[in-house]
Amino acid sequence: MDVEPIEIEVDVAVVGAGPCGVTLANLLGGQGVRTLVLDKEPGVIEHPRAVAVDDESLRSFQAAGLVGGVLADAIQNAPIRYYNSRGRQLAHVRPVGQPYGWPRRNLFFQPLMEATLREGLDRFSHVDLLADTEVTGMVQDSAGVVLTAAGPGGEVRVRADYVVGADGGRSFIREAAGLRLLGDTAPSKWLVVDVSEDTLDAPFSAVYCDPARPSMTIPLPYGHRRFEFKLLPDESEEEISSAASVQRLIGRFYRDSPLPKVMRARVYWHHSRTAESFQRGRVFLAGDAAHLQPPFFGQGMNSGIRDATNLAWKLAAVAKGRADAKILDTYDEERRAHAEAMVSFATRVGGYYQPRNRATELVRDAFFRGVQVIPGAREYILQMKYKPAPRYAAGIVVDGESRDKAAVVGRLFGQPSVQNVAGDRVKLDDAVGGRFAILGLSVDPAAHLSRENRERLARLDARLVRISPPQTGRRHGFAAAAGTGDGEPSDELFDIDGAFRDMLLARADDQVLILRPDRYVAAVCRVDELDRVVAALCAVLTD
């Protein structure tokens, strides 16, 4: 007897339940978007792949309401040391700043993090995960996308307004959309070894930049550790991944302690590839489906989380009728160039890890020594300020073409702490919520907006906020200055640490900041320009 296919209709279908896809689903769920996640695996893959999560990704998990669970299973603010072939330490990188509100470099065990992200979906009755369900067909038209999948109960047919392929480097969705993956695969191979019951007393990542055989070791939570070794030209995959070879390679690290338990050993190629476009019609690519990079800088997964964060608020705005579908075209425009920059950067970093010969190593070592005696350059290296940062000159920004290097338009805004009217110290994102935020620095933005623009912002679910200096004098009867407009005054937050004060002192004309839901700066202006700028932004979003 034939079984009728299961029919499902949703706003967004996400193919792939890795960190990128499930983060996207959590962000969409928080915005009330009907979402379905499909994954061909029956459950969380029980071995780690990615091992490092940065502060930008933690900020996205904060927006999804899951950062506490993720950090509970992470080694926070983890340092990394670089050594040359003679065992001399070249650098000890330990970033201490937290410009986005979270530690910059953190190590995690991927199965645990994925479990936390999947548990987050249980909060939403309008979000479902179909595991052990492989997508086998995709057809899109002007009104939506139809996916065909094979699951434990038979055929599943999904009708979605939009589909996101977050299904990895061998993405079915990318192939079905007819999008090519451009770039190169490195001729070298690396052996990755994951161990448990680790006994090595080395609470830091270590990179051994040896031209003979580059290698690295990374401590992971709960007694796990990762090793990576470059294959030599005359070594086969079978030879190097044999039990005897693996024991020999990791054994030199455990001369004074018992050997750990080897969980897995596998040989990988390193890819430097990016899709020709991250969008085709109503279909989008994210994570490894959109870009692949060598693991030398630990940004593969984090780049995928950036994709999810950029795309989630746009899909939600369209699904909820707050913005026109044209804004979805900015996803490729904003994300692909930065993804390409990260792929290129990770590839170059790999060149430092594996110098061609001893002469090249000597030049590199001299560079590291020289950099660390120059105060500004030392800070640049040791605090990881060299990581390429996105800056959107086009897309959902207003007046983003400025050549002023200090301008904040199009950049990810920091996350200082503020104080709310109840006297609680909170992070900025928690105070304003996951929406557009118009921040007046010691001015009330509501007092300088026309009624028409206030109504436009209300339809966007934007929040108007006045950032005021700390006013402890209120307890003695002093009141804040009132607004002068004919509408309700803005909400008020207090600049408890002086971060906004310092911004205004450095750039006196930056009186109003407009933050997007993903916390990139959409616009900056003087208060007397606010009406014009809001009108221009609304034109980008809705007109």
C-alpha positions, -999 to 999 in steps of 0.1 A, spaced: 0 0 0 14 34 -10 20 58 18 10 94 12 39 119 14 41 141 45 32 177 34 47 207 53 44 244 47 68 269 64 82 303 59 118 291 58 133 257 53 169 252 65 188 222 51 216 211 74 215 210 112 251 219 119 260 250 140 252 274 111 218 259 103 206 255 138 218 289 149 198 304 120 167 284 130 171 296 166 173 332 155 143 328 132 124 310 160 130 340 183 114 362 157 83 340 153 92 327 119 78 293 109 109 273 103 118 237 94 153 222 97 161 190 77 192 170 83 203 136 68 221 125 99 200 107 126 215 129 154 244 150 164 277 137 150 297 124 180 331 137 170 344 173 169 351 192 137 353 228 146 370 236 179 371 274 183 343 299 187 350 337 187 333 366 203 312 375 173 296 340 173 290 342 211 272 375 205 250 357 180 243 329 206 235 357 230 209 370 205 195 335 203 194 332 241 218 303 242 252 318 251 251 306 287 247 270 277 275 273 251 300 289 274 292 264 302 310 238 280 338 260 267 373 269 277 371 307 277 397 332 266 421 305 255 456 315 246 477 302 217 515 299 214 536 297 183 569 278 182 596 275 156 614 243 146 639 247 174 612 249 201 616 286 206 584 305 214 576 331 188 545 346 203 520 340 231 486 354 219 461 360 247 435 386 238 421 402 269 398 428 254 361 421 249 349 447 225 318 427 216 310 417 252 326 383 251 360 366 252 376 366 218 389 330 216 372 300 231 376 263 227 346 239 227 336 203 220 313 204 190 289 176 199 281 194 232 276 227 215 254 213 188 232 196 214 228 229 232 218 246 200 193 219 191 178 220 226 172 257 219 147 248 192 125 231 217 114 265 229 95 272 197 63 255 187 67 270 152 102 254 146 107 218 139 138 196 132 135 165 110 166 144 115 175 113 94 158 131 65 178 136 33 167 162 8 167 147 -27 150 173 -48 144 210 -51 123 231 -74 117 268 -70 93 292 -87 83 328 -83 62 320 -53 84 297 -33 105 265 -32 95 229 -30 118 204 -14 115 166 -17 131 145 11 133 109 22 127 103 59 120 74 82 83 77 76 86 80 38 86 109 15 84 144 28 74 174 7 82 209 20 68 241 6 88 271 18 89 307 9 127 305 12 153 278 15 187 281 31 214 255 22 236 250 53 244 214 43 282 215 42 309 215 16 292 188 -5 260 208 -4 230 193 -23 213 227 -22 242 244 -38 243 219 -66 206 219 -71 206 257 -74 233 255 -100 259 275 -81 296 267 -86 322 266 -59 352 285 -70 388 284 -57 414 258 -50 421 227 -29 456 227 -14 478 198 -26 490 191 10 470 169 34 468 170 72 461 142 97 436 152 125 437 132 157 411 136 184 419 121 219 401 118 252 414 112 287 441 138 280 470 140 305 491 167 288 497 197 311 494 224 284 464 246 289 469 265 256 468 258 219 503 253 204 514 257 168 547 242 158 558 261 127 583 236 115 592 233 78 599 196 83 564 188 97 541 216 109 518 205 137 495 218 163 477 208 194 445 222 209 431 215 244 393 209 244 369 207 274 364 176 295 397 160 288 396 161 251 424 173 228 431 177 191 463 172 172 470 180 136 500 169 116 509 177 80 516 147 58 550 145 42 552 141 5 560 104 6 534 94 32 501 77 23 469 83 41 467 47 52 503 48 65 499 80 86 465 72 100 475 37 112 474 31 149 512 28 151 519 60 133 493 79 153 509 67 186 543 77 174 532 112 164 514 120 196 538 101 218 564 129 217 540 151 236 534 126 264 570 115 274 562 122 310 526 112 312 503 83 300 491 83 265 455 94 260 428 74 243 426 80 205 390 86 195 396 91 158 423 98 132 414 111 98 432 127 69 418 160 55 425 182 24 424 219 30 401 239 8 401 276 -1 368 279 -20 338 303 -22 305 299 -41 301 322 -70 270 336 -54 253 331 -20 218 334 -35 198 322 -64 162 334 -64 146 322 -31 175 299 -23 205 310 -1 237 293 9 254 296 43 283 281 61 304 255 44 279 253 16 289 288 7 326 289 16 354 266 27 386 277 43 417 260 59 414 256 96 446 275 105 427 305 119 397 287 133 372 308 114 353 283 93 324 277 116 325 313 128 321 326 93 290 304 90 275 319 121 281 354 106 261 342 76 233 330 98 232 362 118 232 384 86 204 364 69 182 357 99 170 392 106 164 399 69 143 367 65 124 375 96 117 411 85 104 399 52 83 370 67 67 394 92 59 420 66 83 446 81 105 449 50 104 443 13 118 411 -1 144 432 -20 165 434 12 173 397 8 195 406 -22 219 423 2 228 390 18 252 381 -10 263 417 -14 273 420 23 285 385 31 304 371 1 332 396 0 340 392 37 338 354 34 363 356 5 386 378 27 385 352 55 393 323 31 422 343 18 434 353 52 432 317 66 452 305 35 479 331 41 481 322 78 488 286 68 518 299 49 533 311 83 526 278 99 544 258 72 575 278 59 590 263 27 625 259 41 648 269 69 657 302 52 620 311 50 617 302 86 645 325 96 628 354 78 595 347 95 611 344 129 628 378 124 594 393 115 578 379 147 606 392 169 605 426 152 568 430 155 568 424 192 592 452 201 569 478 185 542 486 210 514 492 185 523 462 164 527 440 194 492 449 205 479 443 170 493 407 170 488 397 206 452 410 208 442 393 175 433 427 159 446 413 126 413 394 120 396 408 89 365 428 100 335 434 77 327 469 66 296 473 44 299 502 20 267 491 3 237 470 13 215 481 42 235 512 52 230 549 47 260 570 36 283 540 38 307 551 11 328 573 34 366 569 31 370 579 67 388 549 82 374 558 117 338 559 105 316 533 121 289 530 94 288 494 80 309 480 109 299 457 137 292 479 167 307 471 201 288 460 231 294 482 261 275 476 293 247 500 302 225 506 332 187 505 328 162 526 347 158 499 373 195 503 381 206 469 366 239 466 347 232 448 314 249 443 281 237 466 253 221 439 231 201 426 261 189 461 269 177 470 234 166 436 221 170 421 186 156 449 166 166 482 150 178 505 176 182 543 173 206 555 199 208 592 208 240 600 226 229 624 253 200 635 230 165 621 227 160 608 191 122 608 194 123 646 199 138 651 165 117 628 143 86 637 123 54 619 130 57 600 96 92 587 105 81 577 140 53 557 124 77 541 99 101 531 127 71 516 147 63 494 117 99 482 117 95 475 155 125 498 160 134 510 195 143 546 203 168 550 231 185 579 247 219 571 261 224 594 291 254 599 314 251 582 347 228 603 369 232 591 404 219 625 415 184 614 406 182 598 441 184 634 455 155 647 435 171 656 401 152 647 370 165 639 334 160 665 307 127 660 290 122 656 252 109 684 231 90 664 204 52 659 203 55 621 207 65 598 235 101 602 246 127 576 240 135 549 264 166 557 285 198 538 293 228 550 312 264 550 299 277 534 331 313 528 318 316 560 297 319 541 264 294 563 245 309 594 261 343 585 247 327 579 212 311 613 213 343 630 224 362 614 196 336 622 169 313 650 180 290 648 150 281 612 157 252 621 179 228 594 167 237 558 159 213 535 141 220 498 148 206 470 127 192 438 144 226 421 137 243 451 154 260 465 124 258 502 122 232 512 95 238 550 99 254 577 119 244 614 119 239 646 137 206 649 154 194 676 130 200 651 101 180 623 118 148 627 98 166 626 65 187 595 75 157 576 88 137 583 56 167 571 36 170 539 56 133 532 54 135 536 16 162 509 15 140 486 36 105 491 25 100 515 -4 
